[in-house]
C-alpha cells in the first residue's frame, strides 16, 4: 500500500468513527460497538501494513546506504583518476588517484577549476572543449597535457561524458584521466629507433647497390681477362705449331744434307 492510499484509508476510518459518535446517530448501541470493532480491526491491519512498509523502507535505506558506500569506496580507491565537475569545469568531486596525479591533497580539489591543472599551451583548447561538450552521456577521449602543482608536465588522455541534471540536479561532467607519459615516451623511442633503422637500411641498401655494381664490374673484367687469356692461348698454340713445323723442316734438311754429302763424295770419286 502506498503512503497516499494509507492516508486515504485512515481519513476514511476517522470519518467513519466521527459519524458513529455524532449526536444525530440513530443506530443502536450494539451496531455502534460492532462498527467500532470493525474500524479498530481495520486500524490494526493498517498499522501492521504501515509497520511492514516502514521495515521495508528501512531495509531499502540500509541497502541504498551500503550501495552508496560501496560506490564511494570504488570511486575513491579506483586505480584511475576520476573527477566530477560542473559545466564550467569547477571540480565537485575527485578520488585519491586524481589527487595523486595532480599532486594536491584530496580535500583541496573541490571548488578548484580543472583548467588550473591543464598545461598553459592546452588551456585555450580545454576551454573551447568545456563550452562545446554535448549533454548526451556519450564518452569521448581527447589528449591533454596536465600540469600538476608540483612536478613535470604529464601527458594524459581525458575520457569525459556530460549528463543533464534530473530532478532538480545540476549538469555534471565526469572525467577519467590516464597518464600516457611513459607510453608516449616509449612511442617516441620506437619512432626514433624506426628512423635509425630506416637510415641504416638505406645505408645498407646503398652499400649493397655499390657492391652489386662492383661485382658487375669485376665480372666484366673477368670476362675480358678470360677472352684475352683465350686469345693468348690460341696465339701460343699457333706459335707451337710454327715451331713444330720449323723443327720438322730442320730434320728434313739435315737428312737431305747427309744424302747430298754421299752423292757429292761419290761424284768426287767418279771425277777422280
C-alpha positions as a LaTeX table, in Angstrom:
\begin{tabular}{lrrr}
\hline
Residue & $x$ (\AA) & $y$ (\AA) & $z$ (\AA) \\
\hline
Unk1 & 0.00 & 0.00 & 0.00 \\
Unk2 & 1.32 & 3.39 & $-0.97$ \\
Unk3 & 1.53 & 6.26 & 1.55 \\
Unk4 & $-1.28$ & 8.07 & $-0.26$ \\
Unk5 & $-3.56$ & 5.04 & $-0.08$ \\
Unk6 & $-2.74$ & 4.56 & 3.61 \\
Unk7 & $-3.54$ & 8.21 & 4.35 \\
Unk8 & $-6.84$ & 7.95 & 2.47 \\
Unk9 & $-7.73$ & 4.81 & 4.38 \\
Unk10 & $-7.01$ & 6.47 & 7.74 \\
Unk11 & $-9.05$ & 9.50 & 6.73 \\
Unk12 & $-11.98$ & 7.25 & 5.79 \\
Unk13 & $-11.77$ & 5.45 & 9.15 \\
Unk14 & $-11.66$ & 8.76 & 11.05 \\
Unk15 & $-14.71$ & 9.92 & 9.14 \\
Unk16 & $-16.49$ & 6.70 & 9.97 \\
Unk17 & $-15.66$ & 6.97 & 13.70 \\
Unk18 & $-16.78$ & 10.59 & 13.75 \\
Unk19 & $-20.02$ & 9.53 & 12.12 \\
Unk20 & $-20.57$ & 6.88 & 14.79 \\
Unk21 & $-20.12$ & 9.39 & 17.62 \\
Unk22 & $-22.25$ & 12.15 & 16.11 \\
Unk23 & $-25.31$ & 13.29 & 18.17 \\
Unk24 & $-27.77$ & 12.60 & 15.38 \\
Unk25 & $-26.71$ & 8.97 & 15.04 \\
Unk26 & $-29.86$ & 6.74 & 15.12 \\
Unk27 & $-28.15$ & 3.32 & 15.19 \\
Unk28 & $-28.34$ & 1.09 & 18.27 \\
Unk29 & $-25.53$ & 0.66 & 20.75 \\
Unk30 & $-24.70$ & $-2.83$ & 19.52 \\
Unk31 & $-24.44$ & $-1.63$ & 15.94 \\
Unk32 & $-22.19$ & 1.22 & 17.06 \\
Unk33 & $-19.96$ & $-1.16$ & 19.03 \\
Unk34 & $-19.75$ & $-3.54$ & 16.09 \\
Unk35 & $-18.81$ & $-0.73$ & 13.76 \\
Unk36 & $-16.20$ & 0.44 & 16.27 \\
Unk37 & $-14.75$ & $-3.08$ & 16.50 \\
Unk38 & $-14.58$ & $-3.29$ & 12.70 \\
Unk39 & $-12.93$ & 0.14 & 12.50 \\
Unk40 & $-10.47$ & $-0.83$ & 15.22 \\
Unk41 & $-9.57$ & $-4.05$ & 13.38 \\
Unk42 & $-9.06$ & $-2.17$ & 10.16 \\
Unk43 & $-6.90$ & 0.31 & 12.04 \\
Unk44 & $-4.79$ & $-2.53$ & 13.42 \\
Unk45 & $-4.43$ & $-4.03$ & 9.95 \\
Unk46 & $-3.43$ & $-0.64$ & 8.57 \\
Unk47 & $-0.96$ & $-0.23$ & 11.43 \\
Unk48 & 0.60 & $-3.64$ & 10.66 \\
Unk49 & 0.84 & $-2.80$ & 6.98 \\
Unk50 & 2.41 & 0.53 & 7.85 \\
Unk51 & 4.91 & $-1.22$ & 10.15 \\
Unk52 & 5.86 & $-3.66$ & 7.37 \\
Unk53 & 6.25 & $-0.79$ & 4.94 \\
Unk54 & 8.46 & 1.03 & 7.44 \\
Unk55 & 10.59 & $-2.08$ & 7.87 \\
Unk56 & 10.88 & $-2.48$ & 4.09 \\
Unk57 & 11.72 & 1.21 & 3.76 \\
Unk58 & 14.36 & 0.95 & 6.49 \\
Unk59 & 15.85 & $-2.11$ & 4.78 \\
Unk60 & 15.85 & $-0.25$ & 1.46 \\
Unk61 & 17.58 & 2.69 & 3.11 \\
Unk62 & 20.23 & 0.34 & 4.53 \\
Unk63 & 20.79 & $-1.24$ & 1.11 \\
Unk64 & 20.99 & 2.17 & $-0.53$ \\
Unk65 & 23.46 & 3.30 & 2.11 \\
Unk66 & 25.58 & 0.19 & 1.52 \\
Unk67 & 25.46 & 0.76 & $-2.24$ \\
Unk68 & 26.41 & 4.40 & $-1.75$ \\
Unk69 & 29.33 & 3.44 & 0.47 \\
Unk70 & 30.40 & 0.76 & $-2.00$ \\
Unk71 & 30.26 & 3.27 & $-4.83$ \\
Unk72 & 32.21 & 5.81 & $-2.80$ \\
Unk73 & 34.87 & 3.21 & $-2.00$ \\
Unk74 & 35.10 & 2.13 & $-5.62$ \\
Unk75 & 35.29 & 5.76 & $-6.70$ \\
Unk76 & 37.77 & 6.77 & $-4.02$ \\
Unk77 & 40.17 & 3.86 & $-4.40$ \\
Unk78 & 39.88 & 3.31 & $-8.14$ \\
Unk79 & 43.31 & 2.98 & $-9.81$ \\
Unk80 & 42.39 & 5.53 & $-12.47$ \\
Unk81 & 41.99 & 9.23 & $-11.64$ \\
Unk82 & 38.32 & 10.28 & $-11.64$ \\
Unk83 & 36.88 & 13.79 & $-11.34$ \\
Unk84 & 33.39 & 15.27 & $-11.47$ \\
Unk85 & 32.95 & 18.91 & $-12.48$ \\
Unk86 & 30.09 & 21.28 & $-13.16$ \\
Unk87 & 29.51 & 22.59 & $-16.70$ \\
Unk88 & 32.07 & 25.36 & $-16.08$ \\
Unk89 & 34.78 & 22.88 & $-15.19$ \\
Unk90 & 34.74 & 23.51 & $-11.42$ \\
Unk91 & 35.69 & 20.33 & $-9.57$ \\
Unk92 & 32.86 & 18.88 & $-7.46$ \\
Unk93 & 34.36 & 15.54 & $-6.55$ \\
Unk94 & 37.65 & 13.70 & $-7.06$ \\
Unk95 & 39.25 & 10.46 & $-5.94$ \\
Unk96 & 42.62 & 9.70 & $-4.40$ \\
Unk97 & 44.22 & 8.76 & $-7.74$ \\
Unk98 & 43.30 & 12.15 & $-9.21$ \\
Unk99 & 44.76 & 13.94 & $-6.18$ \\
Unk100 & 47.95 & 11.89 & $-6.53$ \\
Unk101 & 48.20 & 12.65 & $-10.24$ \\
Unk102 & 47.74 & 16.39 & $-9.69$ \\
Unk103 & 49.91 & 16.44 & $-6.53$ \\
Unk104 & 47.12 & 18.05 & $-4.50$ \\
Unk105 & 45.55 & 16.80 & $-1.23$ \\
Unk106 & 42.05 & 15.46 & $-1.98$ \\
Unk107 & 40.31 & 17.96 & 0.31 \\
Unk108 & 41.74 & 20.90 & $-1.67$ \\
Unk109 & 40.47 & 19.85 & $-5.10$ \\
Unk110 & 36.70 & 20.55 & $-4.75$ \\
Unk111 & 35.95 & 24.11 & $-5.79$ \\
Unk112 & 39.06 & 24.44 & $-7.96$ \\
Unk113 & 38.87 & 24.91 & $-11.73$ \\
Unk114 & 40.09 & 21.88 & $-13.65$ \\
Unk115 & 41.67 & 24.27 & $-16.18$ \\
Unk116 & 44.13 & 25.22 & $-13.42$ \\
Unk117 & 45.79 & 21.85 & $-13.87$ \\
Unk118 & 45.89 & 21.96 & $-17.68$ \\
Unk119 & 49.23 & 22.98 & $-19.22$ \\
Unk120 & 49.33 & 26.56 & $-20.49$ \\
Unk121 & 49.57 & 25.62 & $-24.16$ \\
Unk122 & 46.46 & 23.40 & $-23.90$ \\
Unk123 & 44.21 & 25.68 & $-21.83$ \\
Unk124 & 42.57 & 27.52 & $-24.78$ \\
Unk125 & 41.69 & 24.17 & $-26.34$ \\
Unk126 & 40.35 & 22.92 & $-22.99$ \\
Unk127 & 38.12 & 25.99 & $-22.53$ \\
Unk128 & 36.75 & 25.53 & $-26.05$ \\
Unk129 & 36.02 & 21.90 & $-25.22$ \\
Unk130 & 34.17 & 22.78 & $-21.99$ \\
Unk131 & 31.78 & 25.11 & $-23.81$ \\
Unk132 & 31.00 & 22.58 & $-26.55$ \\
Unk133 & 30.52 & 19.30 & $-24.64$ \\
Unk134 & 27.17 & 17.75 & $-25.67$ \\
Unk135 & 24.91 & 16.56 & $-22.82$ \\
Unk136 & 24.23 & 13.17 & $-24.39$ \\
Unk137 & 26.07 & 10.96 & $-21.89$ \\
Unk138 & 28.42 & 9.56 & $-24.54$ \\
Unk139 & 32.08 & 9.06 & $-23.67$ \\
Unk140 & 34.76 & 10.76 & $-25.70$ \\
Unk141 & 38.55 & 10.80 & $-25.34$ \\
Unk142 & 40.94 & 13.66 & $-26.03$ \\
Unk143 & 44.64 & 14.19 & $-25.34$ \\
Unk144 & 45.75 & 16.98 & $-23.00$ \\
Unk145 & 48.89 & 17.90 & $-21.12$ \\
Unk146 & 48.33 & 18.21 & $-17.39$ \\
Unk147 & 50.39 & 20.45 & $-15.13$ \\
Unk148 & 50.41 & 19.11 & $-11.55$ \\
Unk149 & 51.01 & 21.56 & $-8.75$ \\
Unk150 & 54.46 & 20.03 & $-8.28$ \\
Unk151 & 56.43 & 18.15 & $-10.88$ \\
Unk152 & 56.75 & 17.92 & $-14.63$ \\
Unk153 & 54.03 & 18.10 & $-17.26$ \\
Unk154 & 52.04 & 14.88 & $-17.62$ \\
Unk155 & 50.80 & 13.73 & $-20.99$ \\
Unk156 & 47.32 & 12.35 & $-20.42$ \\
Unk157 & 44.21 & 11.10 & $-22.16$ \\
Unk158 & 40.98 & 12.53 & $-20.71$ \\
Unk159 & 37.82 & 10.49 & $-21.23$ \\
Unk160 & 34.77 & 12.63 & $-20.49$ \\
Unk161 & 30.99 & 12.41 & $-20.60$ \\
Unk162 & 28.39 & 15.05 & $-19.73$ \\
Unk163 & 24.89 & 14.44 & $-18.44$ \\
Unk164 & 21.98 & 16.81 & $-18.00$ \\
Unk165 & 20.70 & 17.20 & $-14.44$ \\
Unk166 & 17.45 & 15.47 & $-13.50$ \\
Unk167 & 15.01 & 16.05 & $-10.61$ \\
Unk168 & 16.45 & 19.48 & $-9.95$ \\
Unk169 & 20.05 & 18.28 & $-10.08$ \\
Unk170 & 22.67 & 20.26 & $-11.95$ \\
Unk171 & 24.55 & 19.21 & $-15.05$ \\
Unk172 & 27.78 & 17.29 & $-14.43$ \\
Unk173 & 30.82 & 16.33 & $-16.45$ \\
Unk174 & 32.66 & 13.17 & $-15.49$ \\
Unk175 & 36.35 & 12.87 & $-16.29$ \\
Unk176 & 38.70 & 9.92 & $-16.26$ \\
Unk177 & 42.40 & 10.66 & $-16.74$ \\
Unk178 & 45.04 & 8.22 & $-17.93$ \\
Unk179 & 48.71 & 9.02 & $-17.63$ \\
Unk180 & 50.27 & 8.18 & $-21.01$ \\
Unk181 & 53.60 & 9.93 & $-20.40$ \\
Unk182 & 55.54 & 6.66 & $-20.34$ \\
Unk183 & 53.55 & 5.36 & $-23.30$ \\
Unk184 & 54.32 & 8.48 & $-25.32$ \\
Unk185 & 57.99 & 8.32 & $-24.29$ \\
Unk186 & 58.20 & 4.73 & $-25.49$ \\
Unk187 & 56.35 & 5.67 & $-28.68$ \\
Unk188 & 58.90 & 8.43 & $-29.33$ \\
Unk189 & 61.73 & 5.99 & $-28.68$ \\
Unk190 & 60.16 & 3.49 & $-31.06$ \\
Unk191 & 59.79 & 6.19 & $-33.71$ \\
Unk192 & 63.43 & 7.22 & $-33.20$ \\
Unk193 & 64.54 & 3.60 & $-33.44$ \\
Unk194 & 62.45 & 3.15 & $-36.57$ \\
Unk195 & 64.08 & 6.23 & $-38.09$ \\
Unk196 & 67.52 & 4.89 & $-37.19$ \\
Unk197 & 66.62 & 1.51 & $-38.62$ \\
Unk198 & 65.34 & 3.10 & $-41.82$ \\
Unk199 & 68.56 & 5.12 & $-42.10$ \\
Unk200 & 70.63 & 2.01 & $-41.58$ \\
Unk201 & 68.56 & 0.08 & $-44.09$ \\
Unk202 & 69.00 & 2.92 & $-46.59$ \\
Unk203 & 72.77 & 2.94 & $-45.95$ \\
Unk204 & 72.94 & $-0.85$ & $-46.24$ \\
Unk205 & 70.89 & $-0.68$ & $-49.42$ \\
Unk206 & 73.29 & 1.90 & $-50.85$ \\
Unk207 & 76.27 & $-0.27$ & $-49.85$ \\
Unk208 & 74.59 & $-3.29$ & $-51.38$ \\
Unk209 & 73.97 & $-1.39$ & $-54.61$ \\
Unk210 & 77.61 & $-0.30$ & $-54.67$ \\
Unk211 & 78.72 & $-3.87$ & $-54.00$ \\
Unk212 & 76.48 & $-5.11$ & $-56.81$ \\
Unk213 & 77.95 & $-2.53$ & $-59.19$ \\
Unk214 & 81.47 & $-3.53$ & $-58.11$ \\
Unk215 & 80.62 & $-7.21$ & $-58.59$ \\
Unk216 & 79.30 & $-6.42$ & $-62.06$ \\
Unk217 & 82.48 & $-4.53$ & $-62.91$ \\
Unk218 & 84.61 & $-7.39$ & $-61.60$ \\
Unk219 & 82.56 & $-9.86$ & $-63.60$ \\
Unk220 & 83.02 & $-7.81$ & $-66.77$ \\
Unk221 & 86.76 & $-7.52$ & $-66.15$ \\
Unk222 & 86.93 & $-11.26$ & $-65.52$ \\
Unk223 & 85.18 & $-11.87$ & $-68.83$ \\
Unk224 & 87.61 & $-9.57$ & $-70.59$ \\
Unk225 & 90.58 & $-11.30$ & $-68.94$ \\
Unk226 & 89.16 & $-14.69$ & $-69.91$ \\
Unk227 & 88.74 & $-13.61$ & $-73.52$ \\
Unk228 & 92.30 & $-12.22$ & $-73.50$ \\
Unk229 & 93.59 & $-15.47$ & $-71.99$ \\
Unk230 & 91.77 & $-17.48$ & $-74.63$ \\
Unk231 & 93.26 & $-15.28$ & $-77.39$ \\
Unk232 & 96.73 & $-15.62$ & $-75.87$ \\
Unk233 & 96.32 & $-19.39$ & $-75.63$ \\
Unk234 & 95.30 & $-19.56$ & $-79.28$ \\
Unk235 & 98.32 & $-17.48$ & $-80.28$ \\
Unk236 & 100.57 & $-19.74$ & $-78.18$ \\
Unk237 & 99.22 & $-22.83$ & $-79.94$ \\
Unk238 & 99.90 & $-21.16$ & $-83.29$ \\
Unk239 & 103.49 & $-20.44$ & $-82.26$ \\
Unk240 & 103.92 & $-24.01$ & $-81.10$ \\
Unk241 & 102.66 & $-25.21$ & $-84.47$ \\
Unk242 & 105.17 & $-22.97$ & $-86.25$ \\
Unk243 & 107.97 & $-24.25$ & $-84.02$ \\
Unk244 & 106.95 & $-27.85$ & $-84.73$ \\
Unk245 & 106.99 & $-27.12$ & $-88.46$ \\
Unk246 & 110.43 & $-25.50$ & $-88.16$ \\
Unk247 & 111.83 & $-28.50$ & $-86.25$ \\
Unk248 & 110.37 & $-30.83$ & $-88.89$ \\
Unk249 & 111.85 & $-28.75$ & $-91.72$ \\
Unk250 & 115.25 & $-28.70$ & $-89.98$ \\
Unk251 & 115.19 & $-32.50$ & $-89.61$ \\
Unk252 & 114.30 & $-32.94$ & $-93.26$ \\
Unk253 & 117.06 & $-30.52$ & $-94.32$ \\
Unk254 & 119.59 & $-32.36$ & $-92.15$ \\
Unk255 & 118.68 & $-35.74$ & $-93.65$ \\
Unk256 & 118.76 & $-34.30$ & $-97.16$ \\
Unk257 & 122.14 & $-32.74$ & $-96.44$ \\
Unk258 & 123.52 & $-36.12$ & $-95.38$ \\
Unk259 & 122.34 & $-37.64$ & $-98.67$ \\
Unk260 & 123.93 & $-34.79$ & $-100.60$ \\
Unk261 & 127.27 & $-35.39$ & $-98.88$ \\
Unk262 & 127.19 & $-39.02$ & $-100.01$ \\
Unk263 & 126.29 & $-38.02$ & $-103.59$ \\
Unk264 & 128.96 & $-35.37$ & $-103.70$ \\
Unk265 & 131.51 & $-37.75$ & $-102.30$ \\
Unk266 & 130.74 & $-40.35$ & $-104.89$ \\
Unk267 & 130.74 & $-37.67$ & $-107.58$ \\
Unk268 & 134.24 & $-36.60$ & $-106.50$ \\
Unk269 & 135.45 & $-40.14$ & $-106.64$ \\
Unk270 & 133.92 & $-40.58$ & $-110.03$ \\
Unk271 & 135.64 & $-37.42$ & $-111.31$ \\
Unk272 & 138.96 & $-38.58$ & $-109.98$ \\
\hline
\end{tabular}
